């Protein structure tokens, strides 16, 4: 499958990323308060679009210090071989 990369050019490599978040029990740990209330923002075909979604979700919850959002590199779980270098932009 061919997708567009961050620069708008064709890219045949699809690097899936999951964006999700939830309320943490402690500010210094990644332990969620209630797994049933996790906010699954979505799955994105590249880091740039996942970063944009993460930033949007994180900004909506800026007033709640315990709410945190994360980007998971699903492509690394699906294919643990080294992937091309990624950058946020």
DSSP file (Angstrom, degrees, kcal/mol; ACC not computed):
  #  RESIDUE AA STRUCTURE BP1 BP2  ACC     N-H-->O    O-->H-N    N-H-->O    O-->H-N    TCO  KAPPA ALPHA  PHI   PSI    X-CA   Y-CA   Z-CA
    1    1 A X              0   0    0      0, 0.0     2,-0.5     0, 0.0    13,-0.0   0.000 360.0 360.0 360.0 134.6    0.0    0.0    0.0
    2    2 A X        +     0   0    0      8,-0.0     2,-0.3    11,-0.0    10,-0.2  -0.835 360.0 176.2 -99.1 131.5    1.3    3.4   -0.9
    3    3 A X  E     -A   11   0A   0      8,-3.0     8,-3.1    -2,-0.5     2,-0.5  -0.786  33.2-105.7-123.8 169.1    0.8    6.3    1.5
    4    4 A X  E     -A   10   0A   0     -2,-0.3     6,-0.2     6,-0.2     2,-0.1  -0.842  33.5-144.3 -95.9 133.0    1.9    9.9    1.6
    5    5 A X    >   -     0   0    0      4,-2.5     3,-2.2    -2,-0.5    41,-0.1  -0.223  39.4 -81.4 -85.4-176.5    4.7   10.7    4.0
    6    6 A X  T 3  S+     0   0    0      1,-0.3    -1,-0.1     2,-0.1    -2,-0.0   0.775 131.2  52.8 -59.5 -29.0    5.1   14.0    6.0
    7    7 A X  T 3  S-     0   0    0      2,-0.1    -1,-0.3     3,-0.0     3,-0.1   0.489 118.0-111.5 -86.7  -2.1    6.6   15.8    3.0
    8    8 A X  S <  S+     0   0    0     -3,-2.2     2,-0.2     1,-0.3    -2,-0.1   0.470  75.9 127.1  89.3   1.6    3.6   14.7    0.8
    9    9 A X  S    S-     0   0    0      1,-0.1    -4,-2.5    -5,-0.0    -1,-0.3  -0.558  70.6 -87.3 -91.3 159.2    5.6   12.4   -1.4
   10   10 A X  E     -A    4   0A   0     -6,-0.2     2,-0.4    -2,-0.2    -6,-0.2  -0.380  45.0-176.7 -66.2 139.1    4.7    8.8   -2.1
   11   11 A X  E     -A    3   0A   0     -8,-3.1    -8,-3.0    -2,-0.1    -1,-0.0  -0.975  19.7-165.2-140.4 121.2    6.0    6.3    0.5
   12   12 A X        +     0   0    0     -2,-0.4     2,-0.6   -10,-0.2    -1,-0.1   0.557  69.0  89.8 -85.0  -6.9    5.5    2.6    0.2
   13   13 A X        -     0   0    0    -10,-0.1     2,-0.7     2,-0.0   -10,-0.1  -0.811  62.6-159.9 -94.0 121.1    6.5    1.9    3.8
   14   14 A X        -     0   0    0     -2,-0.6     2,-0.8    32,-0.0    32,-0.2  -0.890   6.4-172.5-102.8 113.2    3.5    2.1    6.2
   15   15 A X        -     0   0    0     30,-1.6    59,-0.1    -2,-0.7     2,-0.1  -0.833  17.0-148.7-108.7  93.8    4.8    2.6    9.8
   16   16 A X        -     0   0    0     -2,-0.8    59,-1.9    57,-0.1    58,-0.5  -0.348  15.7-173.8 -69.6 139.3    1.7    2.2   12.0
   17   17 A X  E     -B   44   0B   0     27,-2.3    27,-3.1    56,-0.2     2,-0.4  -0.999  13.1-148.0-134.5 135.6    1.5    4.3   15.2
   18   18 A X  E     -BC  43  72B   0     54,-2.5    54,-3.1    -2,-0.4     2,-0.5  -0.874   8.3-161.6-102.8 133.4   -1.2    4.1   18.0
   19   19 A X  E     +BC  42  71B   0     23,-2.7    23,-1.6    -2,-0.4    22,-1.6  -0.973  27.0 145.1-115.2 124.4   -2.1    7.2   20.0
   20   20 A X  E     -BC  40  70B   0     50,-1.9    50,-3.4    -2,-0.5     2,-0.3  -0.959  18.6-177.9-150.3 166.7   -3.9    6.7   23.3
   21   21 A X  E     +BC  39  69B   0     18,-1.8    18,-3.0    -2,-0.3     2,-0.3  -0.966   4.6 168.6-158.4 173.3   -4.1    8.2   26.7
   22   22 A X  E     - C   0  68B   0     46,-2.1    46,-2.3    -2,-0.3     2,-0.5  -0.977  44.8 -69.1-176.9 173.0   -5.6    7.9   30.1
   23   23 A X  E     - C   0  67B   0     -2,-0.3    10,-3.7    44,-0.2    11,-0.4  -0.672  47.6-141.7 -82.5 125.1   -5.6    9.1   33.7
   24   24 A X  B     -D   32   0C   0     42,-3.5     8,-0.2    -2,-0.5     3,-0.1  -0.545   9.5-139.4 -85.3 151.3   -2.5    8.1   35.6
   25   25 A X  S    S+     0   0    0      6,-3.0     2,-0.3     1,-0.2    -1,-0.1   0.849  91.6  18.8 -75.5 -34.7   -2.5    7.0   39.3
   26   26 A X  S >  S-     0   0    0      5,-0.4     3,-1.1     3,-0.3     5,-0.3  -0.974  73.7-128.9-135.2 148.6    0.7    8.9   40.0
   27   27 A X  T 3  S+     0   0    0     -2,-0.3    -1,-0.1     1,-0.2    -2,-0.0   0.779 108.2  47.3 -67.9 -26.6    2.5   11.7   38.1
   28   28 A X  T 3  S+     0   0    0     -3,-0.0     2,-0.3     2,-0.0    -1,-0.2   0.239 107.2  63.4-102.4  13.7    5.8    9.9   38.0
   29   29 A X  S <  S-     0   0    0     -3,-1.1     2,-1.0     2,-0.1    -3,-0.3  -0.957  74.2-130.6-134.1 153.1    4.6    6.4   36.9
   30   30 A X        +     0   0    0     -2,-0.3     2,-0.4    -6,-0.1    -3,-0.1  -0.658  62.8 128.0-101.3  75.2    2.9    5.0   33.8
   31   31 A X        -     0   0    0     -2,-1.0    -6,-3.0    -5,-0.3    -5,-0.4  -0.988  53.9-134.8-130.2 117.5    0.1    3.2   35.7
   32   32 A X  B     -D   24   0C   0     -2,-0.4     3,-0.3    -8,-0.2    -8,-0.3  -0.508   2.5-142.3 -81.7 142.6   -3.4    3.9   34.6
   33   33 A X  S    S+     0   0    0    -10,-3.7     2,-0.3     1,-0.3    -1,-0.1   0.908  90.2   5.6 -65.9 -45.4   -6.2    4.7   37.0
   34   34 A X    >   -     0   0    0    -11,-0.4     3,-1.8     1,-0.1    -1,-0.3  -0.880  59.2-161.8-147.7 107.7   -8.9    2.8   35.1
   35   35 A X  G >  S+     0   0    0     -2,-0.3     3,-1.3    -3,-0.3    -1,-0.1   0.766  90.2  65.8 -63.2 -25.2   -8.1    0.8   32.0
   36   36 A X  G 3  S+     0   0    0      1,-0.2    -1,-0.3     3,-0.0     0, 0.0   0.643 100.4  51.7 -72.7 -12.0  -11.8    0.8   30.9
   37   37 A X  G <  S+     0   0    0     -3,-1.8    -1,-0.2   -14,-0.1    -2,-0.2   0.240  76.0 137.4-108.0  13.3  -11.6    4.6   30.4
   38   38 A X    <   -     0   0    0     -3,-1.3     2,-0.8   -16,-0.1   -16,-0.2  -0.323  53.5-130.9 -58.9 140.6   -8.5    4.7   28.2
   39   39 A X  E     -B   21   0B   0    -18,-3.0   -18,-1.8     3,-0.0     2,-1.0  -0.850  16.5-161.5 -97.1 105.1   -8.9    7.2   25.3
   40   40 A X  E     -B   20   0B   0     -2,-0.8   -20,-0.2   -20,-0.2     3,-0.1  -0.779   9.7-178.2 -88.2 103.3   -7.9    5.4   22.1
   41   41 A X  E     -     0   0B   0    -22,-1.6     2,-0.3    -2,-1.0    -1,-0.2   0.923  47.0 -89.5 -71.8 -45.0   -7.3    8.4   19.8
   42   42 A X  E     -B   19   0B   0    -23,-1.6   -23,-2.7    -3,-0.1     2,-0.4  -0.921  29.9 -81.6 158.8 178.2   -6.5    6.2   16.7
   43   43 A X  E     -B   18   0B   0     -2,-0.3     2,-0.3   -25,-0.2   -25,-0.2  -0.958  41.5-164.6-115.5 133.4   -4.0    4.4   14.6
   44   44 A X  E     -B   17   0B   0    -27,-3.1   -27,-2.3    -2,-0.4    -2,-0.0  -0.878  25.6-131.1-125.5 150.1   -2.0    6.5   12.1
   45   45 A X  S    S+     0   0    0     -2,-0.3   -30,-1.6   -29,-0.2     2,-0.3   0.544  87.8  18.0 -80.8  -6.5    0.2    5.5    9.1
   46   46 A X  S  > S-     0   0    0    -32,-0.2     4,-1.8   -29,-0.1     5,-0.2  -0.981  78.5-107.1-157.3 165.3    3.2    7.6   10.0
   47   47 A X  H  > S+     0   0    0     -2,-0.3     4,-3.0     1,-0.2     5,-0.2   0.873 112.0  59.3 -65.2 -38.5    4.8    9.3   13.0
   48   48 A X  H  > S+     0   0    0      1,-0.2     4,-2.0     2,-0.2    -1,-0.2   0.921 109.4  41.8 -60.7 -45.8    4.0   12.8   11.7
   49   49 A X  H  > S+     0   0    0      2,-0.2     4,-1.9     1,-0.2    -1,-0.2   0.863 115.1  51.5 -71.1 -34.0    0.2   12.3   11.7
   50   50 A X  H  X S+     0   0    0     -4,-1.8     4,-2.8     2,-0.2    -2,-0.2   0.899 108.7  51.7 -65.6 -39.8    0.4   10.4   15.0
   51   51 A X  H  X S+     0   0    0     -4,-3.0     4,-2.8     2,-0.2    -2,-0.2   0.912 108.3  50.9 -63.1 -43.0    2.3   13.3   16.5
   52   52 A X  H  X S+     0   0    0     -4,-2.0     4,-2.1    -5,-0.2    -1,-0.2   0.914 112.9  45.8 -60.5 -43.3   -0.3   15.8   15.3
   53   53 A X  H  X S+     0   0    0     -4,-1.9     4,-2.4     2,-0.2    -2,-0.2   0.903 113.1  50.2 -66.0 -42.0   -3.1   13.6   16.9
   54   54 A X  H  X S+     0   0    0     -4,-2.8     4,-2.9     1,-0.2     5,-0.2   0.933 110.8  49.1 -60.6 -46.4   -1.1   13.2   20.1
   55   55 A X  H  X S+     0   0    0     -4,-2.8     4,-2.3     1,-0.2    -2,-0.2   0.908 111.4  49.2 -61.6 -43.7   -0.5   16.9   20.4
   56   56 A X  H  X S+     0   0    0     -4,-2.1     4,-1.6     2,-0.2    -1,-0.2   0.929 114.4  44.7 -61.5 -46.9   -4.2   17.7   19.8
   57   57 A X  H  X S+     0   0    0     -4,-2.4     4,-0.9     1,-0.2    -2,-0.2   0.909 113.5  50.2 -65.2 -42.5   -5.3   15.2   22.5
   58   58 A X  H >< S+     0   0    0     -4,-2.9     3,-0.5     1,-0.2    -1,-0.2   0.886 109.1  51.6 -64.9 -38.8   -2.7   16.3   25.0
   59   59 A X  H >< S+     0   0    0     -4,-2.3     3,-1.1     1,-0.2    -1,-0.2   0.839 104.3  57.4 -68.4 -31.9   -3.6   20.0   24.5
   60   60 A X  H 3< S+     0   0    0     -4,-1.6     3,-0.2     1,-0.2    -1,-0.2   0.773 113.7  39.8 -67.1 -24.6   -7.3   19.2   25.2
   61   61 A X  T X< S+     0   0    0     -4,-0.9     3,-1.9    -3,-0.5     6,-0.3   0.097  76.6 120.6-110.9  22.2   -6.4   17.7   28.5
   62   62 A X  T <  S+     0   0    0     -3,-1.1    -1,-0.2     1,-0.3    -2,-0.1   0.765  71.0  58.4 -61.2 -26.6   -3.7   20.3   29.6
   63   63 A X  T 3  S+     0   0    0     -3,-0.2     2,-0.7    -4,-0.2    -1,-0.3   0.584  93.7  72.8 -80.8  -8.9   -5.7   21.2   32.7
   64   64 A X    X   -     0   0    0     -3,-1.9     3,-1.5     1,-0.1    -1,-0.1  -0.880  63.4-168.4-109.6 101.5   -5.6   17.7   34.1
   65   65 A X  T 3  S+     0   0    0     -2,-0.7    -1,-0.1     1,-0.3    -2,-0.0   0.753  86.0  55.1 -62.3 -25.6   -2.0   16.9   35.3
   66   66 A X  T 3  S+     0   0    0    -43,-0.1   -42,-3.5   -41,-0.0     2,-0.5   0.598  86.8  93.1 -84.8 -11.1   -2.8   13.1   35.6
   67   67 A X  E <   +C   23   0B   0     -3,-1.5     2,-0.4    -6,-0.3   -44,-0.2  -0.736  55.2 174.1 -87.5 124.2   -4.1   12.8   32.0
   68   68 A X  E     -C   22   0B   0    -46,-2.3   -46,-2.1    -2,-0.5     2,-0.3  -0.974  18.7-154.0-133.1 145.0   -1.3   11.6   29.7
   69   69 A X  E     -C   21   0B   0     -2,-0.4     2,-0.3   -48,-0.2   -48,-0.3  -0.893  13.6-167.2-117.4 149.6   -1.2   10.6   26.0
   70   70 A X  E     -C   20   0B   0    -50,-3.4   -50,-1.9    -2,-0.3     2,-0.5  -0.926  18.9-138.7-135.5 154.7    1.3    8.4   24.3
   71   71 A X  E     -C   19   0B   0     -2,-0.3     2,-0.5   -52,-0.2   -52,-0.2  -0.981  20.2-162.7-113.2 123.9    2.5    7.3   20.9
   72   72 A X  E     -C   18   0B   0    -54,-3.1   -54,-2.5    -2,-0.5     2,-1.6  -0.925  18.9-134.3-108.3 129.2    3.2    3.6   20.5
   73   73 A X    >>  +     0   0    0     -2,-0.5     3,-1.1   -56,-0.2     4,-0.8  -0.625  27.8 177.5 -81.6  85.4    5.2    2.5   17.5
   74   74 A X  H >> S+     0   0    0     -2,-1.6     4,-2.4   -58,-0.5     3,-0.7   0.837  74.4  64.7 -61.0 -33.5    3.0   -0.5   16.4
   75   75 A X  H 3> S+     0   0    0    -59,-1.9     4,-2.3     1,-0.3    -1,-0.3   0.815  98.0  55.5 -62.0 -28.7    5.3   -1.2   13.4
   76   76 A X  H <4 S+     0   0    0     -3,-1.1    -1,-0.3   -60,-0.3    -2,-0.2   0.809 109.7  45.9 -73.4 -28.4    8.1   -2.1   15.8
   77   77 A X  H << S+     0   0    0     -4,-0.8     3,-0.3    -3,-0.7    -2,-0.2   0.850 116.3  44.8 -78.5 -35.9    5.9   -4.6   17.5
   78   78 A X  H  < S+     0   0    0     -4,-2.4     2,-0.3     1,-0.3    -2,-0.2   0.858 132.7  17.0 -75.6 -36.3    4.7   -6.1   14.2
   79   79 A X     <  -     0   0    0     -4,-2.3    -1,-0.3    -5,-0.2    -2,-0.1  -0.817  67.5-168.4-139.4  94.1    8.1   -6.2   12.6
   80   80 A X        +     0   0    0     -2,-0.3    -4,-0.1    -3,-0.3     3,-0.1   0.464  52.5 113.9 -70.3   1.5   10.9   -5.9   15.1
   81   81 A X  S    S-     0   0    0      1,-0.1    -2,-0.1     0, 0.0     0, 0.0  -0.400  86.6 -82.8 -66.0 150.0   13.6   -5.3   12.4
   82   82 A X        -     0   0    0      1,-0.1     2,-0.2    -2,-0.1    -1,-0.1  -0.292  49.6-148.8 -56.6 134.1   15.1   -1.9   12.5
   83   83 A X        -     0   0    0      1,-0.2     3,-0.1    -3,-0.1    -1,-0.1  -0.582  30.3 -80.1 -99.0 164.1   12.9    0.7   10.7
   84   84 A X        -     0   0    0     -2,-0.2    -1,-0.2     1,-0.1     0, 0.0  -0.258  65.9 -80.4 -58.8 153.0   14.1    3.8    8.9
   85   85 A X        -     0   0    0     -3,-0.1     2,-0.3     1,-0.1    -1,-0.1  -0.277  50.2-151.3 -58.0 139.0   14.9    6.7   11.1
   86   86 A X        -     0   0    0     -3,-0.1     2,-0.3   -39,-0.0    -1,-0.1  -0.855  14.6-177.1-113.3 149.1   11.9    8.7   12.2
   87   87 A X        -     0   0    0     -2,-0.3   -39,-0.1     1,-0.0   -40,-0.1  -0.983  37.4-117.8-140.2 152.7   11.6   12.3   13.1
   88   88 A X              0   0    0     -2,-0.3   -37,-0.1     1,-0.2    -1,-0.0   0.752 360.0 360.0 -63.7 -21.7    8.6   14.3   14.4
   89   89 A X              0   0    0    -38,-0.0    -1,-0.2   -82,-0.0    -3,-0.0   0.291 360.0 360.0-147.1 360.0    8.7   16.5   11.3
